[in-house]
Amino acid sequence: MDVKNSVALVTGANRGLGRHLAQQLLERGAAKVYATARRPELVDLPGVEVLRLDITEPESVAQAAAAAQDVTLLVNNAGITTFADLVTGDKAAIRLELETAFWGTLEMVRAFAPILEANGGGAIVNLNSAMSWVAADRANAYHVAKAAQWALTGGVRLELAPQNTRVAGVYLGMTDTGHQQWWDGPMGDPAVAVRTMLDGLEADQLEIIVDDLAAGAKAALSADPRDFYPAAA
């Protein structure tokens, strides 16, 4: 996938990784970048075309698709973290995580797949997470939602291959986007993370593993769970 001259749509582009993605896509020569957000007035990046979009609302997704018929690169970045656990957590919060990461991403894929096909195939990039592969206290709803998004990514990759649409997943650990005041561990630089993502996309990687934490999480899939989760052993 050549980013230069592409027409990209980025969800959740008003802050964090989404804003960095929209900016770097422009810097790499994208012909147009649709920067979308639930509150479009918060998008402050010059040079983008702003659209209102809430991926949990099918009508909002349909309106965005109708307005962006020239898209060749869809970046599903929008997400949410509720810090809910599964056994005792608020069930509404758990549902919201799945509505966003799984159902919202699927709604976007279904709406834009025909557009991508009409424009030659293009590509979809799903911003997954290292937590697609590992569980953690106070983040298990997020883990389940991101695991579902990982499975979705593989599924739609197979389904969209006949129309020449490439589907990539991005996996990364904690990244400093200015919204992790609760976290006192190491964090990655969001600009570097996005550069790695776009380099991976242009190199035709299907799984773009951004950092060591994500690489370790992927390796844990084939390890003994007792080694990775000693508290549960």
C-alpha positions as CSV (number, residue, x, y, z in Angstrom):
1,M,0.0,0.0,0.0
2,D,1.5,3.3,-1.1
3,V,0.3,6.1,1.3
4,K,1.3,8.8,-1.2
5,N,-1.7,9.9,-3.2
6,S,-4.0,7.8,-1.2
7,V,-7.4,9.1,0.2
8,A,-7.4,8.1,3.8
9,L,-10.1,8.2,6.5
10,V,-9.0,8.1,10.1
11,T,-11.5,7.5,12.9
12,G,-10.9,9.1,16.3
13,A,-8.7,11.7,14.7
14,N,-9.2,14.5,17.2
15,R,-6.5,13.4,19.6
16,G,-3.8,10.9,20.4
17,L,-2.7,8.3,17.9
18,G,-5.6,9.3,15.5
19,R,-4.3,12.9,15.3
20,H,-0.7,11.7,14.7
21,L,-2.0,9.3,12.0
22,A,-3.9,12.0,10.1
23,Q,-0.9,14.4,10.4
24,Q,1.7,11.8,9.2
25,L,-0.5,10.7,6.4
26,L,-0.6,14.2,5.1
27,E,3.2,14.5,5.5
28,R,3.7,11.3,3.5
29,G,1.7,12.8,0.6
30,A,-1.8,11.5,1.0
31,A,-4.0,13.3,-1.5
32,K,-6.8,13.7,1.1
33,V,-7.3,12.8,4.7
34,Y,-10.7,12.6,6.3
35,A,-10.3,13.3,10.0
36,T,-13.3,12.0,11.8
37,A,-14.5,12.3,15.4
38,R,-17.7,12.2,17.5
39,R,-17.1,15.9,18.2
40,P,-15.7,17.3,14.9
41,E,-15.1,20.7,16.4
42,L,-12.2,19.2,18.4
43,V,-10.3,18.3,15.2
44,D,-7.6,21.1,15.0
45,L,-5.3,19.7,12.3
46,P,-4.8,21.9,9.2
47,G,-5.2,20.4,5.8
48,V,-7.7,17.6,6.7
49,E,-11.3,17.3,5.7
50,V,-13.4,17.0,8.9
51,L,-16.4,14.6,9.3
52,R,-18.6,13.8,12.3
53,L,-18.5,10.1,12.9
54,D,-19.5,7.9,15.9
55,I,-18.6,4.3,14.9
56,T,-21.2,2.9,17.4
57,E,-24.0,4.6,15.5
58,P,-24.8,2.8,12.1
59,E,-26.6,5.9,10.8
60,S,-23.4,8.0,11.5
61,V,-21.2,5.4,9.7
62,A,-23.6,5.4,6.7
63,Q,-23.4,9.2,6.5
64,A,-19.6,9.2,6.6
65,A,-19.4,6.6,3.9
66,A,-21.8,8.6,1.7
67,A,-19.6,11.6,2.2
68,A,-16.3,9.8,1.5
69,Q,-16.8,7.8,-1.6
70,D,-13.2,8.3,-2.7
71,V,-11.5,6.6,0.2
72,T,-8.7,4.1,-0.6
73,L,-7.3,3.7,2.9
74,L,-9.5,3.2,6.0
75,V,-7.8,3.5,9.4
76,N,-10.0,2.2,12.2
77,N,-8.4,3.9,15.2
78,A,-11.3,5.0,17.4
79,G,-11.5,3.2,20.7
80,I,-12.4,3.3,24.3
81,T,-11.2,2.0,27.7
82,T,-13.6,1.6,30.6
83,F,-11.2,-0.2,33.0
84,A,-14.0,-2.8,33.6
85,D,-13.3,-6.4,34.6
86,L,-15.5,-9.3,33.6
87,V,-16.7,-10.9,36.8
88,T,-17.6,-7.9,38.8
89,G,-17.4,-5.0,36.3
90,D,-20.3,-3.0,35.0
91,K,-21.9,-5.0,32.2
92,A,-22.8,-1.8,30.3
93,A,-19.2,-0.9,30.3
94,I,-18.2,-4.3,29.0
95,R,-20.8,-4.0,26.2
96,L,-19.6,-0.5,25.3
97,E,-16.0,-1.8,24.8
98,L,-17.3,-4.5,22.5
99,E,-19.7,-2.1,20.7
100,T,-16.7,0.1,19.9
101,A,-13.8,-2.3,19.2
102,F,-15.8,-5.1,17.6
103,W,-19.1,-3.9,16.3
104,G,-18.0,-0.4,15.5
105,T,-15.0,-1.6,13.5
106,L,-17.2,-4.2,11.7
107,E,-19.7,-1.5,10.9
108,M,-16.9,0.6,9.3
109,V,-15.5,-2.3,7.4
110,R,-19.0,-3.3,6.0
111,A,-19.7,0.3,5.0
112,F,-16.4,1.0,3.3
113,A,-15.6,-2.4,1.7
114,P,-17.7,-1.6,-1.4
115,I,-16.1,1.9,-1.6
116,L,-12.6,0.4,-1.4
117,E,-13.4,-2.2,-4.1
118,A,-14.8,0.5,-6.4
119,N,-11.6,2.5,-5.9
120,G,-9.3,-0.4,-6.8
121,G,-9.0,-2.4,-3.5
122,G,-7.0,-0.2,-1.2
123,A,-6.4,-1.1,2.4
124,I,-7.9,-1.3,5.9
125,V,-5.7,-0.8,9.0
126,N,-7.2,-1.8,12.4
127,L,-5.5,-0.3,15.5
128,N,-5.6,-3.3,17.7
129,S,-3.4,-3.7,20.8
130,A,-0.9,-5.8,22.6
131,M,-3.9,-6.6,24.8
132,S,-5.5,-8.4,21.9
133,W,-3.3,-11.2,23.2
134,V,-3.0,-10.8,27.0
135,A,-5.3,-10.2,29.9
136,A,-4.7,-7.8,32.8
137,D,-6.6,-6.8,35.9
138,R,-8.8,-3.8,35.5
139,A,-8.6,-4.1,31.7
140,N,-10.2,-7.4,30.9
141,A,-13.2,-5.9,29.1
142,Y,-10.7,-4.1,26.9
143,H,-8.8,-7.4,26.4
144,V,-11.9,-9.2,25.3
145,A,-12.9,-6.4,22.9
146,K,-9.4,-6.2,21.4
147,A,-9.2,-10.0,21.1
148,A,-12.5,-9.8,19.2
149,Q,-11.0,-7.1,17.0
150,W,-8.0,-9.2,16.3
151,A,-10.2,-12.1,15.2
152,L,-12.3,-9.7,13.1
153,T,-9.1,-8.4,11.4
154,G,-8.1,-11.9,10.3
155,G,-11.7,-12.8,9.2
156,V,-12.2,-9.7,7.0
157,R,-8.7,-10.1,5.6
158,L,-9.8,-13.4,4.1
159,E,-13.2,-12.1,3.0
160,L,-11.8,-9.0,1.3
161,A,-8.8,-10.6,-0.4
162,P,-10.8,-11.4,-3.6
163,Q,-11.5,-7.7,-4.1
164,N,-7.8,-6.8,-3.6
165,T,-8.3,-5.0,-0.3
166,R,-5.3,-5.5,2.1
167,V,-6.2,-5.7,5.8
168,A,-3.5,-5.1,8.4
169,G,-3.6,-5.1,12.2
170,V,-1.5,-2.9,14.4
171,Y,-0.3,-4.0,17.8
172,L,1.3,-1.8,20.4
173,G,1.7,-1.3,24.1
174,M,1.3,1.8,26.3
175,T,1.9,4.9,24.2
176,D,2.0,8.5,25.6
177,T,-1.0,10.2,24.1
178,G,-1.6,12.5,27.1
179,H,-4.4,10.4,28.5
180,Q,-2.6,7.9,30.7
181,Q,-2.2,9.8,33.9
182,W,-3.1,6.6,35.8
183,W,-0.1,4.8,34.4
184,D,3.4,5.2,35.9
185,G,5.2,2.7,33.7
186,P,7.2,3.3,30.5
187,M,5.3,4.6,27.4
188,G,6.2,4.8,23.8
189,D,6.4,8.0,21.7
190,P,3.1,8.3,19.7
191,A,4.9,9.9,16.7
192,V,7.4,7.0,16.5
193,A,4.6,4.5,16.9
194,V,2.7,6.0,14.0
195,R,5.8,6.1,11.9
196,T,6.3,2.4,12.5
197,M,2.7,1.7,11.7
198,L,2.9,3.5,8.3
199,D,6.2,2.0,7.5
200,G,4.7,-1.4,8.1
201,L,1.7,-0.6,6.0
202,E,3.9,0.5,3.1
203,A,6.0,-2.7,3.5
204,D,2.8,-4.7,3.1
205,Q,3.0,-6.2,6.6
206,L,-0.3,-7.8,7.7
207,E,0.6,-7.8,11.4
208,I,2.4,-4.6,12.3
209,I,4.0,-5.1,15.8
210,V,5.2,-1.7,17.0
211,D,7.1,-2.3,20.2
212,D,8.7,-4.9,22.5
213,L,5.6,-5.1,24.7
214,A,3.5,-6.2,21.7
215,A,6.1,-8.6,20.6
216,G,6.2,-10.2,24.0
217,A,2.4,-10.4,24.1
218,K,2.4,-12.2,20.8
219,A,5.0,-14.7,22.0
220,A,3.0,-15.4,25.1
221,L,0.3,-17.0,23.0
222,S,2.5,-20.1,22.5
223,A,3.9,-20.1,26.1
224,D,2.6,-21.9,29.2
225,P,-0.1,-19.6,30.8
226,R,1.4,-20.3,34.2
227,D,4.6,-18.5,33.1
228,F,2.8,-15.4,31.9
229,Y,0.1,-15.3,34.6
230,P,1.9,-16.5,37.8
231,A,-0.9,-15.1,40.0
232,A,-3.3,-17.6,38.4
233,A,-1.0,-20.6,38.5
